[in-house]
Amino acid sequence: MPATVLKDYYKTMELLPSATMEEVKKAYRALAFKYHPDTNPDDVFAHNHFLEIQEAYSVLSHEHKRRKYDEERWLNGMANRAKEQVVISPAWILSEAQKLQKHMTTVDTYRMSHSALHDYVMLLLEDGHMAMLKKETDDNQAIVQAVLNSTRHLKHQYMQPIADRVALLVPADNGLLTAIYKQTQRSRLMALWEKYMPLLIVVVALLLCLLMVLY
C-alpha cells in the first residue's frame, strides 16, 4: 500500500524544517506580500501560489498541526527511500523497522498520524518483501518485535492488518504470536472503549440525576 504523498510545506514557505515559529511568520509575511492577488492582479501563478502559501502557513504556524505534519513527512520520507531502494534485503527491512521503532519513541502517540504509520509498515511488509522474509528467517523475530514496538498505540482498524502480516513471519514462535495476539486484543478493546464511552457517560449522568431526584 503506498504511503500518502504530502505537499512540502517547508519548500512552499522557502524554509528549513528546523525553522522557528518566528521564522515561519516572517516568511509568510514576505511571501504573502510578494504573491498577493492585489499585487499581481493578472498573474494566475501568483494567485495559485498565494493559496499554497496560505495552506502551508495554516499548518506550520499551528503547533499541533505542524507536529502531526512533521510526523507524516518523516514517515513519507522513509516510504520514498523504500521505493528508491534498489536492493531490498531482510537486513535492510530490519534496519528500517528499527529506525521506525527508534523514531516512534519521540512521537506524541495521542496526536500521531495512525494512517501514515500504518501505510509505512504495510509498505515494509508488502507482498514482495513478505515472500522474501518467509524464506529468510534469521531477521524475522527482530523485525516483528520492532514492528510491534512501533505500533503498540495504533488504532485497531490499522493494527489488525499489520498483525495478520507479522504473524506470518513467525509461525512457530509462540512467544511472539502471543505478543501479537495481546497487542491486537488491546487495540480492539480500546476501539470498543472509544466507541461506547460517550454512551457510558450519558448513562452515568442519567443515573446521577435520578439519584439526586430520589434522594
N, C-alpha and C positions, 0 to 999 in steps of 0.2 A: 504494500500500500504506500503510495508516495506521500511524502511529507508536504504539508501545506506550504505553498510558495508565498513568502511575505514581501511586502514592499520594504525597501531600505529607507526608512525614515531619516536615518543619520545622513545618508547621501543626499536626500532631498533637502535637508537643512544645512548641508555642507559642514557637518560636524563630525567629530570623532565620537565613538561610543562612550568614551570617558568624559564627555562634556558635562560641565556643571549646569545646574538649573539656570544660573545667571547667564551662562554662555548660550543656552538654548533660547532664552528670552531675547538676548541681544541679536542672535542670528535671525530670529523670527522678525524682529522689528526691521532689520536691514533688508531682508528678503521680501517681506510683505510690502515695504515701500517700493522696492525695485520692480516687483511684478504685479502690483495692484492694478486692477482694471482701469481705475481713474487715470493712472499714469500711462497706461498702454491701451487706450480705448479701442483700437482696431487690431490688436495683436491676440490671435486665438491661442497661440502657445503660452503667452504670458498669463492669460486668463486661466487656462487649464493648470498651469504650473502653480499659480496662486492658490488654487483649490487644493493641490497636492501639499503645498506648504502648510495650509491651514489644517489639513488632516494630520500631517506629521506632527505639527505643534500640539494639537489636541491630545496626542498620545505622550509625546516626550515631555510635556510640561505638567503631566499628571503623574504623581509618584507611583501609585498602584498600577495604572495603565502602562507606564514605562517599564516597571519591574516585570509585568506579565509579557510585554512585548520583547524585552531583552531575553527572557526565558525561551520564548518561541523562536527568536532569532538565533539563539545558541543551538537549539535542537535542529533548526533548519540548516544551520551551517554544518552540523555533523552529518545530516542527511545528504547534503551536497557532496561532502567528502566520500561518503559511501558510494554514491553514484559515480564519482570520478575515479574511484579506486580501480586500478587496472587488474591487480591480482588480489582476489579475495581468498583468505585462508582462515582456518579456525583460530589461529593466533591473532590475526587482525580483528576478527569478530570479538574475541575475548578482550583485546586491548580497548576497543571502542565501548564494550559493555562496562569495563572497569572505569573508563573515563566518565561515562554516564553516571555510574554509581557515585564517583567522587563529586561530580557536579551537583547531583541531587541532594547532597548534604548541605549545600549552600542555598537551596531553594526554599522559598516560603510555600510550604505544601498546601496551605489554605487558599492561596491565590494562583497556584501554578496552572499552566495550560494542560489539562488532562488529555485533550485530543492530540496535542503536539507530542507529548511524551509517548502516548500510545502509537502514533504514526511512526515515530523513530524506532521504537522497539520492534514493531512489526516489519520495518524495513530491514533491521538487523536479522530478523528471523523469517525473511521471505523464503519462498519455496526453494529457490536455488541454493540458498545458504543452508536451509534445513536438510536438504538432500546430502550436502557435503558433511554437515555436522553429524549426521546419523552414521556416516562411515568412519568419522574421526571422533573417538570417544575421550581422548586424553583431556581436552579442554572443556568438555560439556558441563561437568559439575560446576566448574568455576564460572562459566558463562551463565548457567541457570541461577546460581547464587547471586551473581552481580545483578541480573535482571530482577530477581525477587527483591533485593535490597533497594533497587531504583524505583520500583513500582509499589512499594508497600502502602502508599497513601492513594493509589489510583482508584477511581470510581469503578464500581462493579461492571458497568457496561463496557469499560475499556480493559478491565483486568481479565475478564473471562477468556477472551480470545488469545491473550498472551499466555495465560495459564495452560490453555489447551496445547499451545505450541511447545512451551518449555517442558511440559510433561513428556512429550515425545522424545526429548533428548536424553532423559534419564529413566527409561522404563524399568530398570532393575534397582534403582536407588530408592529404597523405601523411605529413607530419611528425607530426601528432597521431595519425593512425591507427597509425603505428609505435610511438609512445609508449604508446598504449592496448594494443597487442598485447604489448609488452615488459612492461608492468605486470601484465597478465593472466598472462603466462608466469611471471613471478616469483612471483606468488601461487600458481600451480599447482605450481611446484617446491617452494615452502615447504610446501604441503599434503602433497606426497609425502614430503618430508623428515620432517615431523612424524609421518606415518603409519608410515614404515619405520624411523625412528630407534631405537625400542626393540628391534626385531629385529636391527638392525645392532650395537647394544651387546651383545646376547646372543651374537651370532656372534663378535664380537671377544673377549669374555670367555672363550668356549669355546676359541678359538684360543690365547689366552694360557695357559689352564690346560693345554692339550695340549702347548704348548711347554715349560712348566715340568715336565711329567711326562717328556717325552722328553729334556730337557737338564738 
